[in-house]
Amino acid sequence: MFPSTPKFKHLLAHVLGLDIARPSFLARVLSPVRAGLSRMSWVCANVFGTIRRAGRRRFRRPEPALTTNAALAKRPDRADTTRLRAIFLSDLHLGARTAQPARVLDFLRKHDAETIYLVGDIIDGWQLRRSWFWPRINDEIVALLLAKLRAGTRLVYLPGNHDEFMRDFYGRIFASVEVVEELVHEGADGKRYLVLHGDKFDVVVAHARWLAFLGDGAYRVTMTLNGRVNRVRRAFGLTYWSLSAWAKRKVKNAVNYLGSFETLLAAEARRTGADGVVCGHIHHAVIRDMDGVTYMNCGDWVESCTALVEHADGRFEIIAWSAHARAEAEAAAKDASEALRRAKAAA
């Protein structure tokens, strides 16, 4: 960019020996230079942009091929599929970069149930509004759920605060998926359990949404730090450690928050005449008795990767899929090591 002051024009004309009696002369001289610089800048930006995008594609983790709904529907039941009476999943946060959709998909492929309850925050609308992130594996999860629906599974969606856009459709049925605010699940033993996400009993979400958004941002920062800490731990052969779970256990305010949330949910179940309550929201999987009311939280699929399930006999259990996946990986590594040892011995 050249200056356009009169002093500069006269100085340049004197150096070059030009006559600038006509004001348009210098403009005609400098115009091609400016056009050339502008064109060069545009070419450089496009070349470097192409190189940067190619590099990202080169080192990006390949996504699995998308399986069509028809293929999933025709797929026979796996021999290792566990049949359950009900599955309760919450806080998948699909659309957030901290989600773990691969483990969700693995769990759903290995478990089936008469009823699957999606207990809120399945899709992270807050994150998608900030920046769109929807990998193909998320479509795999949706396709698998719809395939189970067509195979006879009842699918119930109870929106949470992160997927609150679904609350406009309370009482409606989309492709046989029921969308409700809350409902009562009757267990195999005849006991009644109130099922809801639980965010309306969170005073921060209900009365200070700006603070809830601030807390969500802090949680994302914590998860980023958590990932870096665990990469270092893996390099030293250490197991996974949750920074946010540690903070919840150690920070007094967090402990009080969890306790008050659980107390409020148990009181609501007692008020409605239910024997227990099933919820999500706080990412803390637990089953406990609270003065005669069974409080059950599904946990989350960002860190702990937990699901609440009901067996055919009415027994409830929390399945920690992260621990299960690690145990499977360790068993597979042990089998491979044993096979290699036998091969060397045979040779």
C-alpha positions in Angstrom: 0.0 0.0 0.0 1.6 3.3 -1.1 1.0 6.6 0.6 -0.9 9.2 -1.4 0.2 12.4 0.2 1.4 15.3 -2.1 4.9 15.3 -0.6 5.3 11.6 -1.4 4.1 12.1 -5.0 6.5 15.0 -5.7 9.4 13.1 -4.1 8.7 10.1 -6.3 8.3 12.3 -9.4 11.6 14.0 -8.6 13.5 10.7 -8.2 12.0 9.1 -11.3 12.2 12.4 -13.4 8.5 12.3 -14.1 6.2 15.2 -15.0 3.2 15.2 -12.7 1.6 18.4 -14.0 -1.5 16.3 -14.8 -2.8 14.7 -11.5 -3.8 11.5 -13.3 -0.3 10.6 -14.4 1.0 9.2 -11.1 -2.2 7.3 -10.7 -1.7 5.6 -14.1 1.9 4.7 -13.0 1.0 3.3 -9.6 -2.3 1.5 -10.6 -0.6 -1.5 -12.2 1.8 -1.9 -9.3 -1.1 -1.9 -6.8 -3.1 -4.3 -8.9 -0.1 -6.6 -9.2 0.4 -6.6 -5.4 -3.3 -7.2 -4.8 -3.3 -10.2 -7.2 -0.1 -11.6 -5.6 -1.7 -11.4 -2.2 -4.8 -13.2 -3.4 -2.7 -16.0 -5.1 -0.6 -16.4 -1.9 -3.6 -16.6 0.3 -5.2 -19.3 -1.9 -2.0 -21.3 -2.2 -1.3 -21.4 1.5 -5.0 -22.0 2.3 -5.0 -25.1 -0.1 -1.8 -26.4 1.5 -3.2 -26.0 5.0 -6.5 -27.7 4.1 -4.5 -30.6 2.4 -2.5 -31.0 5.6 -5.5 -31.2 7.7 -7.0 -33.8 5.4 -3.7 -35.7 5.4 -3.5 -36.1 9.2 -7.2 -36.2 10.0 -8.4 -39.5 11.6 -10.4 -41.4 9.0 -14.1 -41.6 9.7 -15.9 -45.0 9.4 -18.1 -45.5 6.4 -21.7 -44.6 7.0 -24.0 -47.7 7.3 -27.4 -47.1 5.8 -30.6 -47.6 7.9 -31.6 -50.5 5.6 -28.3 -52.3 6.2 -28.6 -51.9 9.9 -32.2 -53.1 9.9 -31.3 -56.2 8.0 -28.2 -57.0 10.2 -28.9 -60.1 12.3 -28.6 -59.9 16.1 -25.0 -60.2 17.2 -24.2 -63.3 19.2 -22.7 -61.1 22.0 -25.7 -58.8 22.2 -27.1 -58.4 25.8 -30.9 -58.3 26.0 -32.3 -56.0 28.7 -35.7 -54.8 29.8 -34.8 -51.1 29.6 -31.8 -48.8 28.8 -31.5 -45.3 30.2 -28.9 -43.0 28.4 -28.3 -39.4 29.1 -25.8 -36.6 28.4 -24.3 -38.0 25.2 -23.6 -34.5 24.0 -23.4 -35.4 20.4 -22.0 -32.4 18.5 -19.5 -31.5 21.2 -15.9 -32.2 20.5 -15.6 -33.8 24.0 -18.2 -36.4 23.3 -17.3 -40.1 22.8 -19.7 -41.3 20.0 -17.5 -44.3 19.2 -18.2 -45.8 22.7 -21.9 -44.9 22.5 -22.1 -46.8 19.2 -20.2 -49.8 20.5 -22.5 -49.9 23.6 -25.7 -49.8 21.5 -24.4 -52.5 19.1 -23.8 -54.8 22.1 -27.0 -54.1 24.0 -30.7 -54.2 23.1 -33.8 -53.5 25.1 -37.6 -53.4 25.0 -37.4 -49.7 25.8 -34.6 -47.2 25.4 -35.0 -43.9 27.2 -32.9 -40.9 26.0 -32.8 -38.9 29.2 -31.8 -35.5 27.8 -28.7 -33.7 26.5 -28.4 -36.3 23.7 -27.6 -33.5 21.2 -25.5 -30.6 22.4 -27.3 -27.6 20.8 -25.2 -25.2 22.9 -22.0 -26.4 21.2 -23.5 -26.6 17.7 -24.6 -23.0 18.0 -21.0 -22.0 18.7 -19.4 -24.1 15.9 -20.8 -26.9 13.8 -19.3 -30.3 14.6 -21.1 -33.4 13.4 -18.9 -36.3 12.5 -20.3 -39.2 10.5 -20.3 -41.5 13.4 -23.1 -39.5 15.0 -25.2 -40.4 12.0 -24.3 -44.0 12.7 -25.8 -43.7 16.2 -29.0 -42.2 14.9 -29.3 -44.8 12.2 -28.8 -47.6 14.7 -31.4 -46.2 17.1 -33.9 -46.0 14.2 -33.1 -49.5 13.2 -33.8 -50.7 16.7 -37.0 -48.7 16.7 -38.2 -50.5 13.5 -37.2 -53.8 15.0 -39.8 -53.2 17.8 -37.9 -51.3 20.5 -39.8 -48.4 22.1 -37.8 -45.2 21.9 -38.6 -42.3 24.3 -36.8 -38.9 24.1 -36.9 -36.6 27.2 -35.1 -33.4 26.2 -32.6 -31.7 28.6 -31.2 -28.1 28.7 -28.6 -28.7 26.0 -31.2 -30.1 23.5 -34.0 -27.8 24.7 -35.0 -27.1 21.1 -36.7 -30.5 21.2 -39.0 -29.2 24.0 -41.2 -27.5 21.4 -42.4 -30.9 20.4 -43.6 -32.3 23.7 -46.4 -34.7 23.3 -45.7 -35.4 19.6 -44.4 -38.6 18.0 -41.8 -38.4 15.2 -41.1 -41.6 13.3 -42.5 -43.5 16.3 -40.1 -41.6 18.7 -42.0 -40.3 21.7 -41.0 -36.8 22.9 -42.1 -36.1 26.5 -41.0 -33.9 29.4 -41.2 -36.7 32.0 -43.0 -40.0 32.5 -43.3 -42.9 34.9 -41.5 -46.1 34.1 -42.9 -49.3 35.6 -40.3 -51.8 36.6 -40.6 -55.6 36.2 -41.3 -55.8 40.0 -44.2 -53.3 39.7 -42.3 -50.4 41.2 -42.8 -47.0 39.6 -39.9 -44.7 38.7 -40.2 -41.0 37.6 -38.0 -40.4 34.6 -36.8 -36.9 33.6 -33.6 -35.0 32.8 -33.6 -33.0 36.0 -32.3 -29.6 34.8 -35.4 -27.8 36.1 -34.3 -28.7 39.6 -30.9 -27.1 39.0 -31.2 -23.6 40.4 -28.4 -22.3 38.2 -30.0 -23.5 34.9 -33.5 -22.4 36.1 -32.7 -18.9 37.4 -29.2 -17.8 36.1 -28.8 -19.1 32.5 -25.8 -16.8 32.0 -24.0 -18.6 34.8 -25.0 -21.9 33.3 -23.3 -20.9 30.0 -20.3 -19.7 31.9 -20.1 -23.0 33.7 -20.4 -24.9 30.4 -17.4 -23.0 29.1 -15.4 -23.8 32.3 -16.3 -27.4 31.9 -15.0 -27.4 28.3 -11.7 -25.9 29.5 -11.5 -28.6 32.2 -12.1 -31.3 29.7 -9.4 -29.9 27.4 -6.9 -29.9 30.4 -8.2 -33.4 31.3 -7.3 -34.8 27.9 -3.8 -33.3 28.0 -3.2 -34.7 31.5 -4.3 -38.2 30.5 -2.1 -38.2 27.4 0.9 -37.6 29.8 -0.4 -40.3 32.1 -0.7 -42.8 29.2 2.9 -42.1 28.2 3.9 -43.3 31.7 1.6 -46.3 31.6 -0.9 -44.9 34.0 -4.7 -45.4 33.9 -7.3 -42.8 33.0 -7.9 -40.1 35.7 -10.8 -37.6 35.6 -10.0 -34.1 36.6 -13.6 -32.9 36.8 -14.7 -36.0 38.9 -11.8 -35.2 41.3 -12.9 -31.6 41.5 -16.5 -32.7 42.3 -15.3 -34.9 45.1 -12.9 -32.4 46.6 -14.6 -29.0 46.2 -17.0 -28.4 49.0 -19.5 -26.3 46.9 -19.6 -29.0 44.2 -20.3 -31.7 46.8 -23.1 -29.6 48.3 -24.5 -28.9 44.8 -24.7 -32.6 44.0 -26.3 -33.4 47.3 -29.0 -30.7 47.0 -29.8 -31.8 43.5 -30.2 -35.4 44.5 -32.4 -34.4 47.5 -34.7 -32.3 45.3 -35.1 -35.1 42.8 -35.9 -37.6 45.5 -38.4 -35.2 47.0 -40.1 -34.8 43.6 -40.4 -38.5 43.2 -41.9 -38.8 46.7 -44.4 -36.0 45.9 -45.6 -37.8 42.8 -46.0 -41.1 44.6 -43.2 -42.8 42.7 -40.9 -45.4 44.3 -37.8 -43.9 42.7 -36.4 -41.4 40.2 -34.2 -41.7 37.1 -32.4 -38.6 35.8 -29.2 -37.3 34.3 -27.8 -33.7 33.9 -25.1 -33.7 36.6 -22.8 -36.3 35.0 -22.6 -38.4 38.2 -23.8 -42.0 37.8 -25.1 -43.5 41.0 -27.8 -45.7 42.5 -28.7 -44.9 46.2 -31.6 -45.1 48.6 -32.7 -41.7 49.9 -35.1 -42.2 52.8 -37.1 -44.9 51.0 -36.8 -43.4 47.5 -34.4 -44.9 45.0 -32.4 -42.2 43.3 -30.7 -43.3 40.1 -28.6 -41.1 37.8 -27.5 -42.3 34.3 -24.2 -40.5 34.3 -22.7 -39.3 31.0 -20.9 -40.2 27.8 -18.3 -37.4 27.9 -16.1 -38.9 30.7 -17.5 -41.9 32.6 -19.4 -43.4 29.7 -22.1 -44.9 31.9 -25.6 -46.3 31.2 -28.3 -47.3 33.6 -30.0 -50.5 32.7 -32.9 -52.7 34.0 -32.6 -56.4 33.8 -35.5 -58.8 33.1 -35.9 -59.5 36.8 -36.3 -55.7 37.6 -32.7 -55.3 38.9 -31.1 -52.0 38.0 -27.4 -51.7 37.3 -24.9 -49.0 36.1 -22.7 -50.2 33.3 -19.4 -48.3 33.1 -18.5 -48.8 29.5 -15.1 -47.1 29.7 -13.9 -49.7 32.2 -15.5 -52.5 30.2 -13.7 -51.3 27.0 -10.4 -51.0 28.8 -10.9 -54.5 30.2 -11.6 -55.9 26.7 -8.6 -54.1 25.3 -6.3 -55.5 28.0 -7.8 -59.0 27.5 -7.2 -58.7 23.7 -3.6 -57.6 24.3 -3.0 -60.4 26.7 -4.4 -63.0 24.2 -2.3 -61.5 21.4 0.8 -61.7 23.6 0.1 -65.3 24.5 -0.5 -66.2 20.9 2.9 -64.6 19.9 4.6 -66.5 22.8 3.2 -69.8 21.6 4.2 -69.1 18.0 7.7 -68.3 19.0 7.8 -71.5 21.2 6.5 -73.6 18.3 9.2 -72.1 16.0 
